Amino acid sequence: MNIPTVDLNDLSSSDPSRVAQGAEALRQAFGTFGLVYVQNHGVDAQALSRFYDAFGDFVARPVEQKRPYGRADLWYQRGWTPPNTEVAVAGNGQPDFKECYFAAPLPTDDLSPLEFPQLYPENLWPEDAPPYFKEGLLTMGRALHDAGLALLSAAAIALGLDKAAFTSLCERAPHVTRALQYLPLDASQVNTGILWGEEHTDFNLLTLLPGGRFLDPEGRPASQPDSKSGLYLRTRATPDEPNGRLVRGSAPPGCIVAQVGQQLEILTGGTFLATPHVITAPGVPGWQRQSAAHFMHVHTSSVLFPLPKLRTPAAIQSYAPPVLAGTYDIKTLVDIGLAPSSALDQLGYRHYDRLNRMRTDDASVATS
């Protein structure tokens, strides 16, 4: 599969022809595959490896030491996510075999934490965090975010939109960077259909993946244990391949992966489709995988609906009604098991209790 590679140096060039060439490659990549490979992205490979070492040290701690940082009250949007917590919407109830750590690498505005407190909490760090744990996660997240901004600007140009059509919608949004550790399967679990991560699409705007690494049964970085384990992505359906095609998400050396999220699909009216992806487990026991992702989001106060230029009758029917991005986030976090179902009670009017109290007072006066 000829998945395009985009050079960020082309997108930032003063040469209009280089920018146009890069934007066209991005349009083909996002339109056909839902993902693109990116070179000259600014993510330092040695720093990434150093962070994975620090993250592995944290994951190896006893559960009792990690539990204070697993904050269900924050819907796990900061700190540690315990194993078997998150469930893919299309995963038939099977939780992912992973544990994670969330942090926000960028500041937000002052009002959004009041409107959506669980989407904009303060970062949560272990008091005795391993060296380079905090710095590494934040540094990686900021580098991935900068790369994502360049890609979103080019994607807007490719669609004939204003350059800031997407980036203006995600300023000071609830962007999060996530470190992930996929856990070892024992001998009774391998080759039984258990996946590290069930197939799903991300609900955010754009996801940046800096690349991961496998750990052998002794916990040492190693090449993948077999040919089937790792990240796979499903391409757009075609008449010849109505189910799309599963493609290994192995970026060329020195590249990262950027993939389309549901919010970008909605804004483009389906011109770009959110990328289904799955993380398969190896067929041998004891192996783990470390990876990371930066999730760029539309600001919670923005409306998710196809942009005017892309608002065809078919797009309107597919993505109506318009919805506030913050509301969309809450609904999805409930769907995947990170937020409780009671979070849906936040949607809509919440002050009927005041009327009930007033009605009670009226009844008391009438009987006195």
URCOR-V413563 format. One record per residue. N is the residue number from 1. RES is the residue in one letter. PSI is psi in degrees with one decimal (999 if undefined). OMEGA is omega in degrees with one decimal (none if undefined). NEAR is the number of other ideal C-beta (glycine too) atoms within 10 Angstrom. Layout:
# URCOR-V413563
<<N & RES & PSI & OMEGA & NEAR> <N & RES & PSI & OMEGA & NEAR>>
This chain:
# URCOR-V413563
<<1 & M & 126.4 & -174.5 & 10> <2 & N & 71.6 & 178.1 & 8> <3 & I & 125.2 & -177.0 & 21> <4 & P & 152.6 & 171.2 & 18> <5 & T & 130.8 & -179.7 & 16> <6 & V & 134.4 & 178.3 & 28> <7 & D & 120.9 & -179.8 & 18> <8 & L & -21.7 & 174.6 & 19> <9 & N & -31.8 & 175.2 & 12> <10 & D & -42.4 & -176.3 & 21> <11 & L & -25.8 & 179.0 & 22> <12 & S & 7.1 & -176.1 & 14> <13 & S & 153.7 & 172.6 & 14> <14 & S & -3.5 & 178.7 & 6> <15 & D & 111.6 & -177.7 & 9> <16 & P & -30.6 & -178.3 & 8> <17 & S & -35.3 & 177.3 & 9> <18 & R & -41.3 & 178.3 & 15> <19 & V & -44.0 & -179.3 & 18> <20 & A & -39.5 & 179.1 & 14> <21 & Q & -44.3 & 178.8 & 16> <22 & G & -39.5 & 179.8 & 26> <23 & A & -39.1 & 179.2 & 22> <24 & E & -39.8 & 176.4 & 15> <25 & A & -38.2 & 178.8 & 21> <26 & L & -39.5 & 178.2 & 27> <27 & R & -43.5 & 178.7 & 20> <28 & Q & -42.1 & -177.1 & 16> <29 & A & -49.6 & -179.0 & 26> <30 & F & -32.7 & -177.8 & 30> <31 & G & -32.0 & -176.9 & 18> <32 & T & -45.9 & -172.6 & 17> <33 & F & -20.8 & -175.0 & 25> <34 & G & 7.2 & 179.4 & 27> <35 & L & 164.1 & 178.3 & 23> <36 & V & 149.5 & 171.4 & 26> <37 & Y & 143.1 & -172.6 & 22> <38 & V & 127.7 & 175.1 & 31> <39 & Q & 162.7 & -174.0 & 16> <40 & N & 52.2 & -171.4 & 15> <41 & H & -12.4 & 176.1 & 25> <42 & G & 1.8 & 178.2 & 14> <43 & V & 121.0 & -176.7 & 23> <44 & D & 121.6 & -175.2 & 15> <45 & A & -39.9 & -179.7 & 11> <46 & Q & -39.5 & 177.7 & 7> <47 & A & -37.7 & 178.0 & 16> <48 & L & -44.7 & 178.9 & 21> <49 & S & -39.1 & 177.8 & 14> <50 & R & -39.9 & 177.6 & 17> <51 & F & -42.1 & 179.2 & 25> <52 & Y & -36.8 & 176.1 & 22> <53 & D & -44.9 & -179.1 & 16> <54 & A & -41.9 & 179.1 & 19> <55 & F & -40.9 & 177.3 & 22> <56 & G & -36.5 & 177.0 & 18> <57 & D & -39.6 & 179.1 & 14> <58 & F & -45.6 & -178.5 & 20> <59 & V & -33.8 & -177.1 & 21> <60 & A & -8.6 & -179.1 & 12> <61 & R & 156.0 & 176.9 & 13> <62 & P & 150.9 & -178.5 & 7> <63 & V & -36.3 & -178.1 & 11> <64 & E & -32.0 & 179.3 & 7> <65 & Q & -28.1 & -178.8 & 13> <66 & K & -24.6 & -172.2 & 19> <67 & R & -38.6 & 179.9 & 11> <68 & P & -18.3 & -178.0 & 12> <69 & Y & 5.8 & 174.4 & 20> <70 & G & 91.9 & -168.5 & 18> <71 & R & 91.5 & 176.3 & 18> <72 & A & -29.4 & -179.9 & 12> <73 & D & -19.7 & 174.6 & 9> <74 & L & 13.2 & -178.3 & 19> <75 & W & 28.8 & 179.4 & 22> <76 & Y & 26.5 & 178.3 & 24> <77 & Q & -6.3 & 170.6 & 24> <78 & R & 149.9 & 176.5 & 21> <79 & G & -152.5 & -168.8 & 20> <80 & W & 135.0 & 170.9 & 24> <81 & T & 116.2 & -178.4 & 26> <82 & P & 160.9 & 175.3 & 16> <83 & P & 153.1 & 174.5 & 16> <84 & N & 33.7 & 179.9 & 14> <85 & T & -49.7 & -174.9 & 18> <86 & E & 141.3 & -180.0 & 21> <87 & V & 127.0 & 176.7 & 18> <88 & A & 142.3 & -177.7 & 21> <89 & V & -39.6 & -179.2 & 14> <90 & A & 17.8 & -174.0 & 11> <91 & G & 6.6 & 177.1 & 18> <92 & N & 34.2 & 174.0 & 8> <93 & G & -1.7 & -179.8 & 8> <94 & Q & 114.8 & 179.3 & 14> <95 & P & 153.3 & 178.8 & 16> <96 & D & 143.1 & 177.8 & 25> <97 & F & 75.1 & -177.1 & 22> <98 & K & 159.2 & 164.9 & 21> <99 & E & 153.4 & -167.5 & 22> <100 & C & 169.2 & 170.7 & 24> <101 & Y & 128.3 & -177.5 & 27> <102 & F & 143.1 & 169.8 & 24> <103 & A & 153.7 & 175.0 & 20> <104 & A & 118.6 & -175.8 & 20> <105 & P & -7.2 & -173.2 & 18> <106 & L & 151.5 & 177.8 & 16> <107 & P & 156.0 & 176.6 & 7> <108 & T & -176.7 & 178.5 & 18> <109 & D & 177.6 & -174.9 & 15> <110 & D & -30.9 & -173.1 & 9> <111 & L & -34.3 & -173.7 & 12> <112 & S & -38.5 & 176.4 & 18> <113 & P & -24.4 & 175.5 & 15> <114 & L & -35.6 & -178.3 & 9> <115 & E & -40.2 & -176.3 & 13> <116 & F & 73.2 & -172.6 & 22> <117 & P & -33.6 & -178.5 & 14> <118 & Q & -15.2 & 178.7 & 21> <119 & L & -15.9 & -177.4 & 24> <120 & Y & 42.5 & 179.2 & 23> <121 & P & 165.9 & 174.2 & 19> <122 & E & 153.6 & 175.8 & 9> <123 & N & 152.3 & -176.0 & 14> <124 & L & 119.3 & -176.0 & 17> <125 & W & 141.3 & 173.4 & 16> <126 & P & 137.7 & 179.6 & 17> <127 & E & -32.5 & 179.3 & 6> <128 & D & 48.0 & -177.7 & 9> <129 & A & 144.8 & 176.0 & 16> <130 & P & 149.9 & 178.0 & 18> <131 & P & 135.4 & 178.8 & 11> <132 & Y & 7.1 & 179.3 & 16> <133 & F & -56.9 & -179.0 & 22> <134 & K & -52.0 & -177.6 & 16> <135 & E & -40.9 & -177.8 & 14> <136 & G & -41.9 & -179.4 & 23> <137 & L & -43.9 & -178.2 & 24> <138 & L & -40.6 & 179.5 & 18> <139 & T & -45.0 & 177.8 & 19> <140 & M & -45.0 & -178.4 & 24> <141 & G & -41.5 & -179.4 & 26> <142 & R & -39.5 & 178.3 & 17> <143 & A & -42.5 & 178.4 & 22> <144 & L & -36.8 & 179.9 & 29> <145 & H & -43.1 & 178.2 & 20> <146 & D & -41.5 & 177.1 & 16> <147 & A & -40.9 & 179.4 & 25> <148 & G & -39.2 & 177.5 & 25> <149 & L & -41.3 & 178.3 & 17> <150 & A & -40.3 & 179.7 & 23> <151 & L & -40.3 & -179.9 & 27> <152 & L & -38.0 & 176.4 & 24> <153 & S & -43.4 & 179.1 & 22> <154 & A & -36.2 & 178.0 & 27> <155 & A & -38.6 & 177.3 & 29> <156 & A & -43.7 & 177.8 & 21> <157 & I & -42.0 & -178.3 & 20> <158 & A & -28.6 & -179.4 & 21> <159 & L & 7.2 & 179.4 & 23> <160 & G & 23.1 & 179.5 & 10> <161 & L & 168.9 & 171.5 & 18> <162 & D & 143.3 & -175.8 & 14> <163 & K & -32.0 & -177.2 & 15> <164 & A & 13.9 & -175.0 & 13> <165 & A & -40.0 & -179.5 & 20> <166 & F & -42.4 & -175.9 & 27> <167 & T & -31.9 & 179.6 & 19> <168 & S & -24.6 & -179.3 & 13> <169 & L & -11.9 & -175.2 & 22> <170 & C & 15.8 & 177.1 & 24> <171 & E & 128.6 & 178.6 & 14> <172 & R & 33.7 & 178.0 & 16> <173 & A & 174.3 & -177.3 & 28> <174 & P & 58.7 & 178.1 & 26> <175 & H & 141.3 & 179.5 & 23> <176 & V & 146.4 & 173.5 & 21> <177 & T & 135.9 & -171.3 & 25> <178 & R & 128.5 & 169.9 & 18> <179 & A & 139.1 & -174.9 & 28> <180 & L & 139.6 & 172.9 & 21> <181 & Q & 113.3 & 177.0 & 24> <182 & Y & 131.2 & -164.0 & 28> <183 & L & 155.9 & -177.4 & 16> <184 & P & 142.6 & 171.8 & 20> <185 & L & 146.0 & 176.8 & 22> <186 & D & 178.4 & -172.9 & 8> <187 & A & -28.0 & -179.5 & 9> <188 & S & -12.5 & -175.9 & 9> <189 & Q & -28.0 & -175.5 & 13> <190 & V & 147.4 & 178.2 & 17> <191 & N & 31.2 & 177.5 & 14> <192 & T & 9.5 & -179.1 & 8> <193 & G & -2.2 & 177.5 & 7> <194 & I & 134.0 & -180.0 & 14> <195 & L & 150.5 & 172.1 & 17> <196 & W & -40.8 & 178.2 & 24> <197 & G & 119.2 & -178.0 & 23> <198 & E & 155.7 & -179.1 & 21> <199 & E & 134.6 & -176.9 & 18> <200 & H & 171.4 & 169.4 & 20> <201 & T & 144.7 & 178.8 & 21> <202 & D & 144.0 & -175.0 & 21> <203 & F & -1.4 & -175.4 & 23> <204 & N & -165.3 & -176.0 & 27> <205 & L & -56.1 & -177.6 & 28> <206 & L & 137.6 & 178.5 & 29> <207 & T & 130.2 & 177.8 & 25> <208 & L & 127.0 & -176.6 & 26> <209 & L & 114.8 & -175.5 & 20> <210 & P & -3.0 & -177.3 & 27> <211 & G & 145.6 & -177.8 & 19> <212 & G & -168.9 & 178.7 & 22> <213 & R & 152.4 & 175.9 & 16> <214 & F & 151.7 & 174.2 & 19> <215 & L & 130.3 & -179.5 & 21> <216 & D & 175.4 & -177.0 & 15> <217 & P & -18.1 & 175.2 & 13> <218 & E & 2.7 & 178.5 & 7> <219 & G & 15.5 & -178.9 & 13> <220 & R & 140.1 & 175.0 & 8> <221 & P & 135.7 & -175.8 & 13> <222 & A & 166.3 & 174.2 & 13> <223 & S & 160.0 & -177.7 & 7> <224 & Q & 143.1 & -171.4 & 15> <225 & P & -24.4 & 178.6 & 20> <226 & D & 179.1 & -172.5 & 13> <227 & S & -11.1 & -173.1 & 9> <228 & K & -11.9 & -172.1 & 13> <229 & S & 146.1 & 176.8 & 19> <230 & G & -160.0 & -175.1 & 22> <231 & L & 129.1 & 173.6 & 22> <232 & Y & 145.5 & -178.6 & 18> <233 & L & 143.4 & -178.1 & 22> <234 & R & 126.7 & -178.5 & 20> <235 & T & 170.1 & 177.9 & 20> <236 & R & 145.1 & 177.8 & 17> <237 & A & 145.0 & 175.7 & 12> <238 & T & 165.6 & 176.5 & 11> <239 & P & -35.9 & 179.6 & 5> <240 & D & -29.1 & -179.6 & 6> <241 & E & 77.8 & -174.8 & 11> <242 & P & -19.5 & 177.1 & 7> <243 & N & 9.1 & -173.6 & 9> <244 & G & -168.5 & 179.1 & 16> <245 & R & 135.0 & 175.3 & 15> <246 & L & 123.6 & -176.7 & 16> <247 & V & 132.8 & 177.6 & 18> <248 & R & 131.0 & -178.7 & 13> <249 & G & 58.1 & -179.9 & 21> <250 & S & 104.1 & -178.6 & 15> <251 & A & 151.5 & 174.0 & 22> <252 & P & 157.8 & -178.5 & 10> <253 & P & 134.0 & 177.6 & 8> <254 & G & 1.5 & -178.1 & 14> <255 & C & 158.2 & 169.2 & 20> <256 & I & 172.4 & 179.2 & 23> <257 & V & 137.3 & 170.7 & 23> <258 & A & 133.1 & -177.2 & 30> <259 & Q & 151.8 & -174.9 & 26> <260 & V & 135.9 & 173.9 & 27> <261 & G & 172.7 & -175.9 & 22> <262 & Q & -36.4 & -179.1 & 19> <263 & Q & -39.5 & 177.8 & 28> <264 & L & -35.7 & 174.7 & 29> <265 & E & -45.9 & -178.7 & 24> <266 & I & -47.7 & -177.2 & 27> <267 & L & -31.7 & -179.6 & 28> <268 & T & 7.1 & 178.3 & 25> <269 & G & 28.2 & 179.6 & 20> <270 & G & 2.0 & 174.3 & 18> <271 & T & -42.4 & 168.8 & 20> <272 & F & 134.4 & 179.5 & 28> <273 & L & 140.3 & 175.2 & 22> <274 & A & 140.3 & -171.2 & 21> <275 & T & 111.1 & 171.3 & 27> <276 & P & 134.9 & 178.4 & 20> <277 & H & 154.9 & -176.0 & 24> <278 & V & 146.5 & 177.2 & 20> <279 & I & 108.6 & -175.9 & 23> <280 & T & 146.4 & 179.2 & 20> <281 & A & 154.0 & 180.0 & 28> <282 & P & 163.2 & 178.9 & 23> <283 & G & 13.2 & 176.5 & 14> <284 & V & 145.3 & -174.8 & 16> <285 & P & 160.8 & 168.5 & 16> <286 & G & -7.3 & -176.0 & 16> <287 & W & 149.6 & 176.1 & 23> <288 & Q & 170.5 & 175.2 & 22> <289 & R & 136.1 & 173.8 & 26> <290 & Q & 138.7 & 176.0 & 21> <291 & S & 179.2 & -179.9 & 23> <292 & A & 161.0 & 178.3 & 25> <293 & A & 143.7 & 171.2 & 21> <294 & H & 124.8 & -176.6 & 27> <295 & F & 111.9 & 175.7 & 24> <296 & M & 137.0 & -174.4 & 29> <297 & H & 153.5 & 164.5 & 23> <298 & V & 142.9 & 179.6 & 27> <299 & H & 142.1 & -174.6 & 20> <300 & T & -23.4 & -179.5 & 23> <301 & S & -2.1 & 178.9 & 16> <302 & S & 154.1 & 179.5 & 19> <303 & V & 132.2 & 176.5 & 14> <304 & L & 112.9 & 178.0 & 23> <305 & F & 151.2 & 179.5 & 18> <306 & P & 136.2 & 178.1 & 22> <307 & L & 151.8 & -171.2 & 19> <308 & P & -42.3 & -177.3 & 7> <309 & K & -23.2 & -176.7 & 13> <310 & L & 13.5 & -174.1 & 20> <311 & R & 68.8 & 176.5 & 13> <312 & T & 163.0 & 176.1 & 13> <313 & P & -41.5 & 179.4 & 7> <314 & A & -40.0 & 179.7 & 11> <315 & A & -40.5 & 178.7 & 19> <316 & I & -45.4 & -179.9 & 14> <317 & Q & -35.2 & -176.8 & 8> <318 & S & -33.0 & -169.6 & 13> <319 & Y & 7.1 & 174.1 & 21> <320 & A & 151.8 & -0.1 & 10> <321 & P & 162.2 & 172.6 & 7> <322 & P & 148.1 & -177.9 & 11> <323 & V & 143.5 & 175.3 & 15> <324 & L & 135.6 & -176.7 & 18> <325 & A & -38.5 & 178.4 & 26> <326 & G & -39.1 & 176.3 & 24> <327 & T & -42.7 & 178.1 & 17> <328 & Y & -42.5 & 179.5 & 21> <329 & D & -46.3 & -178.9 & 26> <330 & I & -47.8 & -179.6 & 21> <331 & K & -43.0 & -177.8 & 15> <332 & T & -39.6 & 178.6 & 17> <333 & L & -31.5 & 172.6 & 20> <334 & V & -44.4 & -177.7 & 16> <335 & D & -36.8 & -175.2 & 14> <336 & I & 6.7 & 170.9 & 18> <337 & G & 6.4 & 178.6 & 20> <338 & L & -32.5 & 175.6 & 20> <339 & A & 148.0 & 178.3 & 23> <340 & P & 157.2 & 179.3 & 13> <341 & S & -24.8 & 178.5 & 9> <342 & S & -15.9 & 177.1 & 8> <343 & A & -26.2 & 178.6 & 15> <344 & L & -20.2 & 177.9 & 13> <345 & D & -14.8 & 177.3 & 9> <346 & Q & -16.8 & -176.5 & 14> <347 & L & 130.9 & -179.4 & 12> <348 & G & -174.4 & -176.6 & 8> <349 & Y & 134.0 & -172.7 & 5> <350 & R & 19.2 & -172.0 & 9> <351 & H & 27.8 & 175.0 & 7> <352 & Y & -22.4 & 178.7 & 9> <353 & D & -31.1 & 177.7 & 8> <354 & R & -42.7 & 177.8 & 9> <355 & L & -39.7 & 179.3 & 9> <356 & N & -39.8 & 177.9 & 10> <357 & R & -41.3 & 179.7 & 10> <358 & M & -40.1 & 179.4 & 10> <359 & R & -37.2 & 177.5 & 10> <360 & T & -42.4 & 178.6 & 10> <361 & D & -39.1 & 177.8 & 10> <362 & D & -42.6 & -179.2 & 10> <363 & A & -35.4 & 179.0 & 10> <364 & S & -40.3 & 179.3 & 9> <365 & V & -39.9 & -177.2 & 8> <366 & A & -28.6 & -177.0 & 7> <367 & T & -2.6 & -177.8 & 6> <368 & S & 999 & none & 5>>
